[in-house]
Amino acid sequence: MAQIIDGKAFAEGLRARGDGCRWLRSEDRTQAGTCGGAGGEDPASQVYVRNKGKQTLACGMASFEHKLPADTSEEELLAVVERLNTDPAVDGILVQLPLPSHMNEQKVIATINPDKDVDGFHVVNVGRLATGLPGFVPCTPLGCVMLLKDRLGSLSGLDAVVIGRSNIVGKPMAQLLLAESCTVTVAHSRTRDLPEVVRRADIVVAAVGRPEMVKGDWLKPGATVIDVGINRVPGSEEGKTRLVGDVDFASASEVAGAITPVPGGVGPMTIAVLLRNTIVAAHRNAGLSFDEGSL
């Protein structure tokens, strides 16, 4: 039976290490950094933004939410981002996706100052990641790597399969694993004989958005499985739903060496890493040196 990788517990430890109040007081500042949010009216996004705000405040940072109606023009949103870019009180900016259909997401993201882009979506930070330069990395894949290294130690030489090629998870996940000297395969909907590809992997990261797609018999015995998927499916009671990942947990946990649950695995790491990135941004923007590896 696979060991459970407890993302919730790891995230709590990460937040404790990144307590924004400590260095702040030693530098006679009023806050460690701030996180500004702007976005549409997607219900799931609103819940996520509220959770980010609460945890930001709990870590001793200020949180500024710019809640804009769905009919806000692209120009108005860009103006908000530009104001945040030049506000010295703001160290981290995120734009909550998805945006309304009349807005160009790439244009909006490109307007963010790359040094305040704590989501790591700006093309400059994407390029920095690809070339091994310091920058900001998308929160979910960085959280996944933290969980993997905590479980396995060195990842060097391991075979890894990333299922999914999105800009937010799949592609940066592959880049991070390459940086850890893994042999990486990026699989997707066009991959031939996907189960056989996955069976070769010591590490499997499922980020494809299909409920319980990865079965236990797809896995190499003892593999470490990171399930990024969050899918809501009908529950056992009429009218009720439940959350499942992209991995069939019941069958996979019989084969894997370790696995993240859904919920309670990767999900809690995303906000914790966002806070970590904001503290890093605050130090960089203030010209303060510190050990970023300690966070």
Backbone as JSON, one array per atom type, in Angstrom:
{
  "sequence": "MAQIIDGKAFAEGLRARGDGCRWLRSEDRTQAGTCGGAGGEDPASQVYVRNKGKQTLACGMASFEHKLPADTSEEELLAVVERLNTDPAVDGILVQLPLPSHMNEQKVIATINPDKDVDGFHVVNVGRLATGLPGFVPCTPLGCVMLLKDRLGSLSGLDAVVIGRSNIVGKPMAQLLLAESCTVTVAHSRTRDLPEVVRRADIVVAAVGRPEMVKGDWLKPGATVIDVGINRVPGSEEGKTRLVGDVDFASASEVAGAITPVPGGVGPMTIAVLLRNTIVAAHRNAGLSFDEGSL",
  "N": [[0.85, -1.21, 0.0], [0.55, 2.2, -0.84], [2.44, 4.94, 0.55], [1.07, 7.89, 1.93], [1.39, 11.09, 0.65], [1.43, 13.92, 2.36], [0.26, 16.79, 1.56], [-1.01, 18.92, 2.79], [0.07, 19.07, 5.4], [2.76, 19.55, 4.75], [2.52, 22.03, 3.47], [1.69, 23.64, 5.59], [4.01, 23.65, 7.14], [5.7, 24.96, 5.35], [4.53, 27.48, 5.2], [4.96, 28.29, 7.83], [7.76, 28.47, 7.87], [8.08, 30.59, 6.2], [7.18, 32.86, 7.5], [6.18, 36.06, 7.23], [6.57, 38.19, 8.98], [8.96, 38.26, 10.43], [11.6, 38.99, 9.26], [10.78, 41.38, 8.39], [10.29, 43.04, 10.65], [12.87, 43.27, 11.59], [14.01, 44.87, 9.69], [12.74, 47.19, 10.08], [10.41, 47.68, 8.68], [6.97, 47.87, 7.57], [5.63, 45.74, 6.54], [6.03, 42.49, 5.04], [5.56, 41.95, 2.39], [3.24, 42.24, -0.35], [0.23, 41.03, -1.9], [-1.42, 41.47, -4.75], [-4.61, 41.09, -6.24], [-6.58, 40.53, -9.18], [-9.44, 40.02, -11.16], [-12.07, 38.06, -12.78], [-15.5, 36.97, -12.36], [-15.76, 34.28, -11.8], [-17.06, 31.64, -9.9], [-15.52, 29.59, -8.55], [-13.0, 30.72, -8.7], [-13.37, 32.98, -7.11], [-13.65, 31.89, -4.55], [-11.1, 30.82, -4.28], [-9.51, 33.14, -4.39], [-10.36, 34.4, -2.03], [-9.36, 32.58, -0.12], [-6.62, 32.83, -0.6], [-6.25, 35.5, 0.2], [-6.88, 35.38, 2.96], [-4.88, 33.64, 3.94], [-2.62, 35.07, 3.26], [-2.78, 37.32, 4.93], [-2.65, 35.99, 7.37], [-0.01, 35.23, 7.41], [1.28, 37.53, 8.01], [1.49, 39.41, 6.06], [0.31, 42.09, 3.97], [-2.77, 42.22, 2.16], [-4.16, 42.98, -0.9], [-7.08, 43.17, -2.58], [-8.45, 43.48, -5.75], [-11.39, 43.53, -6.85], [-13.12, 43.05, -9.69], [-15.94, 43.68, -11.8], [-17.5, 41.39, -14.17], [-17.96, 42.63, -16.6], [-16.0, 44.5, -16.85], [-13.73, 46.46, -18.72], [-10.97, 45.47, -20.82], [-8.98, 47.41, -20.9], [-9.41, 48.79, -18.51], [-8.72, 46.83, -16.62], [-6.03, 46.46, -17.28], [-5.07, 48.93, -16.55], [-5.32, 48.82, -13.77], [-3.43, 46.81, -13.2], [-1.09, 48.12, -14.05], [-0.97, 50.18, -12.16], [-0.46, 48.69, -9.86], [2.01, 47.7, -10.55], [3.69, 49.9, -10.2], [3.4, 50.56, -7.58], [5.01, 50.89, -4.59], [4.36, 49.52, -2.29], [3.47, 47.09, -3.0], [4.59, 43.92, -3.55], [4.05, 41.54, -4.82], [2.1, 40.42, -7.54], [-0.89, 39.04, -8.73], [-3.02, 37.83, -11.26], [-6.15, 36.63, -11.25], [-7.12, 33.8, -12.91], [-9.77, 31.99, -14.68], [-10.06, 34.74, -17.02], [-12.71, 36.98, -18.1], [-14.21, 36.34, -21.34], [-13.84, 38.4, -23.17], [-11.39, 39.45, -22.73], [-7.86, 39.46, -23.3], [-5.89, 37.09, -22.14], [-3.09, 36.6, -22.25], [-2.09, 39.09, -22.95], [-2.78, 40.6, -20.72], [-1.32, 39.27, -18.68], [1.23, 39.74, -19.65], [1.52, 42.39, -19.06], [2.13, 42.58, -16.4], [4.69, 43.4, -14.11], [7.6, 41.56, -14.42], [9.18, 41.06, -12.17], [7.43, 41.16, -10.13], [5.73, 39.17, -10.59], [4.37, 36.83, -9.14], [2.99, 34.54, -9.69], [4.36, 33.44, -11.76], [3.84, 33.42, -14.51], [4.46, 35.2, -16.53], [6.04, 35.8, -19.69], [8.73, 36.39, -19.56], [9.54, 35.24, -17.12], [8.92, 32.62, -17.73], [10.85, 32.17, -19.71], [13.15, 32.52, -18.16], [12.96, 30.3, -16.46], [13.21, 28.22, -18.35], [15.83, 28.55, -19.19], [17.33, 28.3, -16.96], [17.74, 30.48, -15.29], [17.42, 32.74, -12.46], [14.13, 33.32, -11.34], [10.54, 33.61, -11.21], [8.52, 30.81, -10.54], [5.7, 28.95, -11.67], [3.21, 28.25, -9.21], [1.95, 25.75, -8.58], [3.42, 23.58, -9.96], [5.97, 24.04, -8.77], [5.4, 23.52, -6.1], [4.83, 20.79, -6.36], [7.36, 19.73, -7.0], [8.7, 20.3, -4.63], [7.34, 18.56, -2.87], [8.08, 16.11, -4.02], [10.9, 16.09, -3.68], [11.04, 16.15, -0.93], [10.02, 13.67, -0.35], [11.64, 11.85, -1.86], [14.26, 12.75, -1.81], [17.19, 13.28, -3.59], [16.43, 13.71, -7.03], [17.81, 13.04, -9.21], [18.53, 11.4, -12.21], [16.21, 9.89, -12.28], [13.37, 8.5, -14.0], [10.78, 10.37, -15.31], [7.37, 11.01, -15.93], [5.24, 13.38, -17.19], [1.93, 14.01, -17.38], [0.12, 15.86, -19.4], [0.24, 19.11, -20.85], [0.01, 21.81, -20.28], [0.48, 25.4, -20.02], [0.49, 26.28, -17.44], [0.9, 24.15, -15.65], [1.88, 21.58, -16.8], [4.07, 22.1, -18.72], [5.91, 23.86, -17.23], [6.36, 22.08, -15.12], [7.74, 19.98, -16.34], [10.1, 21.35, -17.04], [11.14, 21.97, -14.51], [11.66, 19.41, -13.51], [13.57, 18.56, -15.32], [15.59, 20.31, -14.57], [16.25, 19.15, -12.2], [17.68, 17.03, -13.03], [16.26, 14.83, -13.99], [15.07, 12.31, -16.29], [12.85, 13.2, -18.64], [9.56, 12.77, -19.83], [6.99, 14.23, -21.62], [3.71, 13.62, -21.74], [0.52, 13.39, -23.43], [-2.78, 14.01, -24.85], [-2.44, 13.01, -27.42], [-0.52, 11.09, -27.22], [0.83, 7.96, -28.02], [-0.15, 4.76, -26.89], [-0.38, 5.38, -24.08], [-0.6, 4.22, -21.41], [1.59, 2.4, -21.42], [3.75, 4.11, -21.71], [3.6, 5.51, -19.29], [4.12, 3.45, -17.52], [6.87, 3.16, -17.45], [7.87, 4.99, -15.72], [9.49, 6.37, -12.87], [8.56, 8.52, -11.51], [5.4, 9.95, -11.63], [3.46, 12.52, -12.81], [0.33, 13.68, -12.81], [-1.62, 15.73, -14.67], [-3.89, 16.37, -16.26], [-6.6, 16.8, -16.26], [-8.72, 14.96, -16.37], [-11.06, 12.97, -14.82], [-9.89, 10.47, -12.66], [-8.32, 9.1, -14.56], [-5.8, 7.85, -14.76], [-4.86, 4.65, -14.12], [-4.25, 2.0, -11.72], [-2.89, -0.15, -12.92], [-1.39, 1.09, -14.8], [0.92, 1.89, -13.68], [4.36, 1.74, -12.65], [5.54, -0.56, -10.3], [6.0, 0.76, -7.07], [6.35, 3.38, -7.88], [6.37, 6.98, -7.56], [3.63, 9.05, -7.21], [2.18, 12.0, -8.24], [-0.66, 13.75, -8.02], [-2.24, 16.14, -9.68], [-4.74, 16.81, -10.46], [-8.02, 18.17, -9.98], [-11.15, 17.35, -9.78], [-14.64, 17.55, -9.94], [-17.1, 15.23, -9.3], [-20.13, 13.2, -9.58], [-21.48, 12.25, -6.4], [-21.97, 9.54, -4.0], [-24.46, 9.9, -2.9], [-27.58, 11.15, -3.98], [-27.59, 14.19, -5.72], [-25.34, 15.07, -4.47], [-21.82, 15.85, -4.62], [-18.36, 14.9, -5.17], [-14.81, 15.3, -4.73], [-12.28, 14.29, -6.93], [-9.11, 13.13, -8.18], [-6.89, 13.14, -11.07], [-5.98, 10.65, -11.06], [-6.82, 7.28, -10.45], [-7.34, 6.7, -7.37], [-7.84, 4.5, -5.64], [-7.01, 2.12, -7.0], [-4.44, 2.87, -7.8], [-3.07, 3.36, -5.43], [-2.52, 0.84, -4.53], [-0.37, 0.02, -5.96], [1.57, 2.04, -6.29], [4.49, 3.55, -4.72], [4.34, 5.84, -3.23], [1.89, 8.43, -2.9], [-0.06, 11.33, -3.72], [-3.02, 12.46, -2.13], [-6.38, 13.4, -3.14], [-8.85, 15.4, -1.97], [-6.18, 17.35, -0.32], [-3.57, 16.93, -1.07], [-1.73, 18.06, -3.5], [-3.14, 20.47, -3.76], [-3.2, 22.21, -1.31], [-0.57, 23.1, -1.43], [-0.32, 25.0, -3.42], [-1.23, 27.64, -2.69], [0.48, 28.02, -0.51], [3.0, 28.06, -1.76], [2.66, 30.3, -3.36], [2.65, 32.32, -1.39], [5.24, 31.97, -0.47], [6.66, 32.7, -2.8], [5.95, 35.4, -2.87], [7.21, 36.43, -0.61], [9.85, 36.0, -1.35], [9.93, 37.78, -3.52], [9.57, 40.17, -2.12], [11.96, 40.38, -0.64], [13.84, 40.53, -2.76], [12.97, 42.86, -4.08], [13.47, 44.71, -2.13], [16.15, 44.7, -2.08], [17.47, 42.92, -0.42], [19.5, 40.27, 0.65], [19.11, 36.78, 1.04], [18.75, 33.33, 2.02], [17.15, 31.73, -0.34], [16.57, 29.08, -0.64], [15.87, 28.26, 1.84], [13.23, 28.55, 2.14]],
  "CA": [[0.0, 0.0, 0.0], [1.36, 3.41, -0.98], [2.47, 5.95, 1.58], [0.35, 9.1, 1.55], [2.16, 12.34, 0.69], [0.51, 14.87, 3.0], [0.53, 18.15, 1.09], [-1.53, 19.89, 3.75], [1.06, 19.22, 6.47], [3.96, 20.19, 4.19], [2.19, 23.43, 3.22], [1.68, 24.33, 6.89], [5.4, 23.86, 7.49], [6.26, 25.97, 4.44], [4.03, 28.79, 5.64], [5.64, 28.63, 9.08], [9.13, 28.91, 7.56], [8.02, 31.85, 5.46], [6.48, 33.9, 8.26], [6.63, 37.34, 6.7], [6.75, 39.25, 9.97], [10.23, 38.23, 11.14], [12.61, 39.88, 8.67], [10.13, 42.67, 8.27], [10.52, 43.85, 11.83], [14.29, 43.55, 11.72], [14.34, 45.92, 8.73], [11.93, 48.36, 10.42], [9.38, 47.91, 7.67], [5.64, 47.59, 8.11], [5.11, 44.47, 6.02], [7.0, 41.73, 4.27], [5.24, 42.04, 0.97], [1.8, 42.2, -0.54], [-0.2, 40.25, -3.05], [-2.59, 42.11, -5.32], [-5.34, 40.19, -7.13], [-7.61, 41.12, -10.02], [-9.96, 38.97, -12.03], [-13.48, 38.07, -13.12], [-16.49, 36.58, -11.37], [-15.88, 32.84, -11.74], [-17.28, 31.3, -8.49], [-14.39, 28.86, -7.98], [-11.9, 31.67, -8.56], [-13.65, 33.85, -5.99], [-13.3, 31.14, -3.34], [-9.64, 30.71, -4.25], [-8.98, 34.46, -4.05], [-10.61, 34.62, -0.61], [-8.42, 31.77, 0.65], [-5.3, 33.46, -0.73], [-6.22, 36.69, 1.03], [-6.85, 35.0, 4.37], [-3.57, 33.07, 4.3], [-1.63, 36.15, 3.15], [-2.87, 38.09, 6.17], [-2.21, 35.13, 8.47], [1.46, 35.18, 7.38], [1.83, 38.82, 8.37], [1.58, 40.28, 4.89], [-0.9, 42.8, 3.58], [-3.42, 41.65, 0.97], [-5.02, 43.94, -1.59], [-7.91, 42.52, -3.61], [-9.14, 44.37, -6.67], [-12.48, 42.73, -7.39], [-13.69, 43.78, -10.82], [-17.09, 42.98, -12.41], [-17.19, 40.65, -15.4], [-18.03, 43.5, -17.77], [-14.88, 45.43, -16.85], [-13.01, 46.44, -19.99], [-9.57, 45.06, -20.74], [-8.19, 48.6, -20.62], [-9.52, 49.08, -17.08], [-7.91, 45.85, -15.89], [-4.62, 46.77, -17.53], [-4.73, 50.13, -15.76], [-5.13, 48.35, -12.39], [-2.14, 46.12, -13.16], [-0.03, 49.13, -14.16], [-0.87, 50.87, -10.88], [0.2, 47.77, -8.94], [3.42, 47.62, -10.96], [4.44, 51.06, -9.72], [3.11, 50.77, -6.16], [6.11, 50.3, -3.82], [3.84, 48.68, -1.22], [3.08, 45.81, -3.59], [5.72, 43.11, -4.01], [3.59, 40.44, -5.64], [0.85, 40.65, -8.27], [-1.45, 37.91, -9.47], [-4.3, 38.03, -11.94], [-6.83, 35.35, -11.1], [-7.69, 33.24, -14.14], [-9.86, 32.57, -16.02], [-10.63, 36.06, -17.21], [-13.85, 36.99, -19.03], [-13.81, 35.98, -22.7], [-13.49, 39.56, -23.99], [-10.04, 39.89, -22.38], [-6.74, 38.67, -23.78], [-5.14, 36.71, -20.93], [-1.65, 36.77, -22.45], [-1.8, 40.53, -22.92], [-2.87, 41.04, -19.32], [-0.18, 38.71, -17.96], [2.44, 40.41, -20.14], [1.59, 43.72, -18.49], [2.66, 42.48, -15.03], [6.14, 43.49, -13.93], [8.09, 40.19, -14.18], [9.75, 40.95, -10.83], [6.31, 41.06, -9.19], [4.89, 38.11, -11.16], [4.54, 35.71, -8.21], [2.4, 33.34, -10.3], [5.34, 32.88, -12.68], [3.23, 33.2, -15.83], [4.98, 36.14, -17.53], [6.93, 35.14, -20.63], [10.11, 36.56, -19.08], [9.8, 34.21, -16.12], [8.93, 31.35, -18.45], [12.17, 32.07, -20.32], [14.13, 32.33, -17.1], [12.89, 28.9, -16.04], [13.72, 27.35, -19.41], [17.27, 28.72, -19.36], [18.0, 28.09, -15.69], [18.02, 31.74, -14.61], [16.5, 33.0, -11.35], [12.86, 33.95, -11.69], [9.41, 33.04, -10.47], [8.03, 29.57, -11.14], [4.31, 28.71, -11.31], [3.15, 27.74, -7.84], [1.59, 24.33, -8.46], [4.54, 22.69, -10.24], [7.03, 24.19, -7.78], [4.95, 22.77, -4.94], [4.98, 19.37, -6.67], [8.78, 19.39, -6.87], [9.0, 20.29, -3.19], [6.83, 17.31, -2.31], [8.89, 15.01, -4.54], [12.22, 16.1, -3.05], [10.84, 15.79, 0.47], [9.77, 12.23, -0.31], [12.66, 11.04, -2.51], [15.61, 13.31, -1.75], [17.66, 13.61, -4.94], [15.64, 13.18, -8.15], [18.75, 12.86, -10.32], [18.55, 10.13, -12.92], [14.91, 9.2, -12.28], [12.49, 8.66, -15.16], [9.56, 11.07, -14.93], [6.37, 11.26, -16.96], [4.26, 14.43, -16.9], [0.76, 13.84, -18.24], [-0.46, 17.19, -19.54], [1.21, 20.04, -21.42], [-0.47, 23.18, -20.12], [1.48, 26.4, -19.65], [0.44, 26.53, -16.0], [1.41, 23.02, -14.89], [2.64, 20.56, -17.51], [5.35, 22.55, -19.27], [6.88, 24.22, -16.18], [6.7, 20.88, -14.34], [8.79, 19.29, -17.08], [11.33, 22.14, -16.92], [11.66, 21.81, -13.15], [12.2, 18.06, -13.39], [14.83, 18.57, -16.08], [16.58, 21.0, -13.74], [16.65, 18.2, -11.15], [18.39, 15.95, -13.74], [15.4, 13.7, -14.36], [14.78, 12.05, -17.7], [11.46, 13.63, -18.62], [8.66, 12.6, -20.96], [5.72, 14.94, -21.52], [2.67, 12.88, -22.45], [-0.69, 14.18, -23.62], [-3.89, 13.28, -25.47], [-2.01, 12.39, -28.66], [0.53, 10.1, -26.95], [0.47, 6.59, -28.35], [0.01, 3.77, -25.82], [-0.07, 6.15, -22.88], [-0.31, 3.38, -20.24], [2.93, 1.83, -21.5], [4.68, 5.21, -21.44], [3.56, 5.8, -17.86], [4.69, 2.3, -16.78], [8.33, 3.26, -17.37], [8.23, 6.14, -14.9], [9.68, 6.37, -11.42], [7.73, 9.63, -11.05], [4.27, 10.26, -12.5], [2.72, 13.73, -12.45], [-0.9, 13.68, -13.61], [-2.19, 17.09, -14.73], [-4.56, 16.33, -17.55], [-7.97, 17.26, -16.1], [-9.69, 13.9, -16.64], [-11.24, 12.28, -13.55], [-9.46, 9.09, -12.41], [-7.88, 8.52, -15.82], [-4.61, 7.01, -14.58], [-5.22, 3.47, -13.35], [-3.16, 1.35, -11.02], [-2.09, -1.02, -13.79], [-0.53, 1.93, -15.63], [2.06, 2.34, -12.88], [5.49, 0.91, -12.27], [5.48, -0.79, -8.84], [6.86, 1.62, -6.27], [6.45, 4.73, -8.43], [5.81, 8.1, -6.79], [2.56, 9.62, -8.02], [1.72, 13.33, -7.86], [-1.95, 13.94, -8.69], [-2.56, 17.57, -9.69], [-6.13, 16.99, -10.87], [-9.12, 18.44, -9.05], [-12.35, 17.16, -10.59], [-15.85, 17.32, -9.16], [-17.91, 14.19, -9.94], [-21.29, 12.84, -8.75], [-21.19, 11.46, -5.21], [-22.8, 8.34, -3.79], [-25.81, 10.35, -2.58], [-28.18, 11.95, -5.05], [-27.43, 15.62, -5.57], [-24.05, 15.36, -3.84], [-20.63, 15.64, -5.44], [-17.11, 14.65, -4.45], [-13.61, 15.66, -5.46], [-11.33, 13.23, -7.27], [-7.99, 13.59, -8.98], [-6.72, 12.54, -12.39], [-5.52, 9.28, -10.81], [-7.74, 6.39, -9.73], [-6.59, 6.54, -6.13], [-8.01, 3.17, -5.05], [-6.15, 1.13, -7.66], [-3.06, 3.35, -7.85], [-2.43, 3.25, -4.12], [-2.11, -0.55, -4.35], [0.83, -0.22, -6.77], [2.55, 3.1, -6.09], [5.22, 3.6, -3.46], [3.82, 7.01, -2.52], [0.89, 9.09, -3.73], [-0.78, 12.45, -3.12], [-4.47, 12.31, -2.18], [-7.21, 14.54, -3.56], [-8.07, 16.62, -1.66], [-5.18, 17.25, 0.72], [-2.24, 16.66, -1.6], [-1.11, 19.2, -4.19], [-3.93, 21.68, -3.6], [-2.73, 23.14, -0.28], [0.76, 23.61, -1.74], [-0.35, 26.1, -4.38], [-1.26, 28.92, -1.98], [1.69, 28.13, 0.31], [4.11, 28.47, -2.63], [2.39, 31.69, -3.72], [3.13, 33.14, -0.28], [6.7, 31.86, -0.51], [7.13, 33.53, -3.91], [5.77, 36.81, -2.53], [8.27, 36.79, 0.33], [11.07, 36.1, -2.16], [9.83, 39.04, -4.26], [9.76, 41.28, -1.19], [13.38, 40.49, -0.37], [14.53, 41.0, -3.96], [12.6, 44.24, -4.36], [14.09, 45.55, -1.1], [17.6, 44.58, -2.2], [17.97, 42.15, 0.71], [19.94, 38.92, 0.31], [18.78, 35.73, 2.01], [18.79, 31.99, 1.45], [15.83, 31.39, -0.86], [16.38, 27.65, -0.45], [15.35, 28.0, 3.18], [11.77, 28.62, 2.07]],
  "C": [[0.88, 1.25, 0.0], [1.32, 4.27, 0.27], [1.77, 7.21, 1.05], [1.28, 10.31, 1.7], [1.22, 13.44, 1.15], [0.88, 16.3, 2.61], [0.06, 19.2, 2.07], [-0.51, 20.14, 4.86], [2.31, 19.92, 5.96], [3.71, 21.68, 3.97], [2.18, 24.23, 4.52], [3.11, 24.61, 7.34], [6.05, 24.93, 6.64], [5.79, 27.36, 4.85], [4.71, 29.23, 6.93], [7.06, 29.13, 8.82], [9.14, 30.26, 6.88], [7.27, 32.95, 6.18], [7.03, 35.27, 7.88], [6.95, 38.39, 7.73], [8.18, 39.33, 10.49], [11.25, 39.18, 10.55], [12.09, 41.3, 8.54], [10.43, 43.58, 9.45], [12.0, 44.21, 11.96], [14.73, 44.66, 10.77], [13.51, 47.19, 8.96], [10.97, 48.72, 9.29], [8.03, 47.54, 8.27], [5.05, 46.3, 7.59], [6.15, 43.8, 5.15], [6.79, 41.86, 2.78], [3.74, 41.94, 0.82], [1.48, 41.45, -1.81], [-1.47, 40.87, -3.58], [-3.28, 41.18, -6.31], [-6.36, 40.94, -7.95], [-8.14, 40.06, -10.94], [-11.45, 39.1, -12.26], [-14.35, 37.55, -11.99], [-16.72, 35.08, -11.35], [-16.0, 32.41, -10.28], [-16.11, 30.58, -7.85], [-13.2, 29.79, -7.77], [-12.12, 32.58, -7.36], [-13.31, 33.17, -4.67], [-11.79, 31.07, -3.17], [-9.0, 32.04, -3.84], [-9.19, 34.75, -2.57], [-9.62, 33.84, 0.25], [-7.01, 32.35, 0.58], [-5.19, 34.67, 0.18], [-6.11, 36.36, 2.5], [-5.46, 34.5, 4.77], [-2.46, 34.11, 4.18], [-1.62, 36.96, 4.44], [-2.35, 37.28, 7.35], [-0.69, 35.04, 8.54], [2.09, 36.53, 7.7], [2.02, 39.76, 7.21], [0.26, 41.01, 4.68], [-1.46, 42.16, 2.31], [-4.35, 42.69, 0.38], [-5.78, 43.22, -2.69], [-8.61, 43.59, -4.44], [-10.21, 43.54, -7.39], [-13.2, 43.53, -8.47], [-14.87, 43.0, -11.4], [-16.72, 42.37, -13.75], [-17.21, 41.53, -16.64], [-16.95, 44.59, -17.77], [-14.14, 45.34, -18.18], [-11.57, 45.97, -19.76], [-8.68, 46.24, -20.37], [-8.23, 48.95, -19.14], [-8.7, 48.12, -16.25], [-6.43, 46.13, -16.07], [-4.17, 47.98, -16.71], [-4.51, 49.75, -14.29], [-3.77, 47.67, -12.25], [-0.99, 47.12, -13.2], [0.14, 49.89, -12.84], [-0.15, 49.98, -9.86], [1.69, 47.64, -9.27], [4.26, 48.72, -10.32], [4.22, 51.35, -8.24], [4.2, 50.12, -5.32], [5.63, 49.43, -2.67], [3.49, 47.28, -1.7], [4.31, 45.08, -4.11], [5.3, 41.98, -4.92], [2.24, 40.74, -6.26], [0.39, 39.34, -8.88], [-2.76, 38.35, -10.1], [-5.01, 36.69, -11.93], [-7.49, 34.95, -12.42], [-8.78, 32.23, -13.79], [-10.45, 33.97, -16.01], [-11.86, 35.97, -18.12], [-13.37, 36.88, -20.48], [-13.4, 37.18, -23.55], [-12.09, 40.1, -23.67], [-9.0, 38.92, -22.92], [-5.83, 38.33, -22.59], [-3.64, 36.95, -21.09], [-1.25, 38.24, -22.41], [-1.81, 41.05, -21.49], [-1.67, 40.55, -18.53], [1.11, 39.42, -18.36], [2.6, 41.81, -19.58], [2.17, 43.72, -17.08], [4.18, 42.65, -15.05], [6.68, 42.09, -13.61], [8.67, 39.99, -12.78], [8.69, 40.94, -9.74], [5.36, 39.92, -9.57], [5.01, 36.84, -10.32], [3.83, 34.45, -8.67], [3.35, 32.69, -11.3], [4.83, 32.64, -14.08], [3.78, 34.11, -16.92], [6.02, 35.44, -18.41], [8.4, 35.31, -20.23], [10.46, 35.5, -18.05], [9.76, 32.82, -16.72], [10.29, 31.12, -19.09], [13.27, 31.86, -19.3], [14.15, 30.87, -16.63], [13.52, 27.98, -17.07], [15.23, 27.41, -19.54], [18.04, 28.62, -18.05], [18.37, 29.35, -14.95], [17.03, 31.95, -13.46], [15.26, 33.73, -11.83], [11.77, 33.37, -10.83], [8.83, 31.88, -11.26], [6.56, 29.4, -10.75], [4.18, 27.87, -10.04], [2.86, 26.24, -7.76], [2.75, 23.41, -8.82], [5.69, 22.82, -9.25], [6.66, 23.45, -6.5], [5.09, 21.27, -5.14], [6.43, 18.92, -6.51], [9.2, 19.36, -5.41], [8.54, 18.99, -2.54], [7.67, 16.12, -2.76], [10.25, 14.94, -3.84], [12.13, 15.76, -1.56], [10.68, 14.28, 0.62], [10.99, 11.42, -0.77], [14.09, 11.53, -2.3], [16.03, 13.73, -3.15], [16.77, 12.95, -5.99], [16.52, 12.83, -9.33], [18.69, 11.46, -10.89], [17.23, 9.4, -12.98], [14.15, 9.48, -13.57], [11.18, 9.29, -14.69], [8.65, 11.23, -16.14], [5.4, 12.31, -16.44], [3.12, 14.25, -17.88], [0.01, 15.17, -18.28], [0.6, 18.18, -19.98], [0.74, 21.48, -21.34], [0.68, 24.11, -19.75], [1.57, 26.6, -18.15], [1.06, 25.4, -15.19], [2.36, 22.14, -15.71], [4.01, 21.0, -17.98], [6.33, 23.0, -18.18], [7.27, 23.03, -15.3], [7.83, 20.12, -15.02], [10.12, 20.03, -16.96], [11.96, 21.97, -15.55], [12.28, 20.43, -12.96], [13.5, 17.91, -14.17], [15.94, 19.23, -15.26], [17.07, 20.14, -12.59], [17.34, 16.97, -11.74], [17.57, 14.68, -13.88], [15.42, 13.51, -15.87], [13.28, 12.21, -17.87], [10.75, 13.34, -19.94], [7.39, 13.39, -20.68], [4.7, 14.21, -22.39], [1.4, 13.73, -22.5], [-1.72, 13.36, -24.38], [-3.51, 12.58, -26.76], [-0.92, 11.32, -28.45], [0.04, 8.7, -27.26], [0.8, 5.66, -27.19], [0.44, 4.44, -24.53], [0.19, 5.26, -21.66], [1.11, 2.81, -20.25], [3.99, 2.89, -21.24], [4.76, 5.48, -19.94], [4.23, 4.69, -17.05], [6.21, 2.36, -16.64], [8.78, 4.24, -16.28], [8.43, 5.81, -13.43], [8.81, 7.44, -10.76], [6.64, 9.86, -12.08], [3.57, 11.5, -11.97], [1.52, 13.81, -13.38], [-1.55, 15.05, -13.53], [-2.94, 17.25, -16.03], [-6.02, 16.76, -17.47], [-9.04, 16.26, -16.47], [-9.85, 13.04, -15.38], [-10.78, 10.82, -13.59], [-8.99, 8.37, -13.68], [-6.74, 7.53, -15.63], [-4.94, 5.86, -13.63], [-3.99, 2.84, -12.7], [-2.28, 0.51, -11.92], [-1.28, -0.24, -14.82], [0.83, 2.17, -14.97], [3.13, 1.28, -12.72], [5.4, 0.68, -10.76], [6.48, 0.07, -8.1], [6.99, 3.03, -6.77], [5.86, 5.77, -7.46], [4.85, 8.87, -7.69], [2.11, 10.95, -7.43], [0.47, 13.64, -8.69], [-2.35, 15.41, -8.58], [-4.04, 17.81, -9.96], [-7.08, 17.29, -9.73], [-10.4, 18.42, -9.88], [-13.54, 16.88, -9.68], [-16.75, 16.36, -9.94], [-19.1, 13.87, -9.03], [-20.88, 11.97, -7.57], [-22.12, 10.27, -5.08], [-24.23, 8.7, -3.45], [-26.32, 11.27, -3.68], [-28.04, 13.45, -4.73], [-26.13, 16.03, -4.92], [-22.91, 15.12, -4.83], [-19.42, 15.36, -4.56], [-15.94, 15.03, -5.35], [-12.74, 14.43, -5.7], [-10.22, 13.83, -8.11], [-8.01, 13.02, -10.38], [-6.27, 11.09, -12.29], [-6.61, 8.53, -10.06], [-7.05, 5.97, -8.44], [-6.66, 5.12, -5.59], [-7.07, 2.16, -5.68], [-4.68, 1.57, -7.66], [-2.35, 3.18, -6.52], [-2.02, 1.82, -3.79], [-0.78, -0.85, -5.05], [1.94, 0.78, -6.46], [3.3, 2.95, -4.77], [4.74, 4.74, -2.59], [2.9, 7.76, -3.47], [0.28, 10.27, -2.99], [-2.28, 12.18, -3.21], [-5.13, 13.53, -2.79], [-8.53, 14.43, -2.81], [-6.97, 16.33, -0.64], [-3.78, 16.96, 0.25], [-1.61, 17.91, -2.18], [-1.84, 20.5, -3.9], [-3.42, 22.65, -2.55], [-1.37, 23.76, -0.58], [0.71, 24.86, -2.6], [-0.34, 27.46, -3.68], [0.0, 29.1, -1.15], [2.88, 28.59, -0.54], [3.9, 29.9, -3.13], [2.9, 32.64, -2.64], [4.65, 33.13, -0.23], [7.27, 32.75, -1.6], [7.02, 35.02, -3.59], [6.84, 37.27, -1.56], [9.61, 36.91, -0.4], [11.07, 37.43, -2.92], [10.09, 40.23, -3.35], [11.24, 41.48, -0.86], [14.14, 41.05, -1.58], [14.24, 42.47, -4.21], [13.22, 45.21, -3.35], [15.61, 45.5, -1.16], [18.24, 43.82, -1.07], [18.36, 40.75, 0.25], [19.52, 37.96, 1.42], [18.77, 34.41, 1.28], [17.39, 31.6, 0.98], [15.54, 29.9, -0.71], [15.84, 27.3, 0.92], [13.83, 28.05, 3.21], [11.22, 27.5, 1.22]]
}
